[in-house]
Amino acid sequence: MTAPPPLVDIGLNLAHHRFDKDRAAVVERARAAGVVHAVLTGTTVEDSAAVLGLADGAWSRATAGVHPHHAETLDDDALARLEALSRDPRCAAIGECGLDFERDFSPRPAQERAFEAQCELAARRGLPLFLHQRGAWERFAAILSPWMDRVPGAVLHCFTDGPEVARAALDLGLHLGITGWVCDDRRADPLRAALPGIPLDRLLVETDAPYLPPRDLTSAPPGLTVALLKSRNEPAVLPHVAAAVSRWSGHPLPALATTSTATARRLFGLPSPPWPTPSS
């Protein structure tokens, strides 16, 4: 039996309550599917503390940040707590941070202040940025641009835009994280059009589980059912996402797996386990 290609899930919301009953099994299923590392996503100060507590430092590390939906919560006290969390050796990046002008769950001035503060924190701590952007590209790029030469890297997580924004993001120096959104025939056309223009060494893959289950799943990894995966995504489906990214980008899957894994390890400071190199 051919071993699955090693992959890194750069966006896993492992502290989400939907994993409360079987979190350990979720991790074991991911490992069995070839997910050799995961970066656990922090979206509030409390959530960041939770994912850092779940991270083991070997298979998983975590981000510490405040999502734009919660930007109003990032007062001086919360920022100090976030900085303290960022000093945990299991902290791989600052974020999820950025701007979301589609839902506007926090006022835009608060979003911009929180984003700027977290960019400054990442620069001061020497950590990469784990970013979110929806419907706000011009302001997002204007705020982020001055910080890009002061942080060791940045990934625009769950990228869903088309070729124009992809080119602008690449010009800014960003890596792009691709989720199961690419599998959705209803809304993935812009992303699919963008993928061939994204260099292999800028592509990262993620599930954003438990969100964004691939809509085209017809089979499930061992221990899971398609019905469950339609309602709750898991990192075990990352090979399915990677295969779709390979198909729409034109990058062969072995090369995508090898390069995205190496890039994620370098960007997030992940250790190197003794996995076999997939054949080309």
Secondary structure, DSSP 8 states (H G I E B T S, - for coil): ------EEEEEE-TTSGGGTTTHHHHHHHHHHTTEEEEEE---SHHHHHHHHHH--SSSEEEEE---GGGGGG--HHHHHHHHHHHTSTTEEEEEEEEEETTT-SS-HHHHHHHHHHHHHHHHHHT--EEEEEES-HHHHHHHHGGGTTTSS-EEETT----HHHHHHHHHHT-EEEE-GGGG-TTT-HHHHHHGGGS-GGGEEE---BTS---TT--S--TT--HHHHHHS--GGGHHHHHHHHHHHH---HHHHHHHHHHHHHHHHT-----------
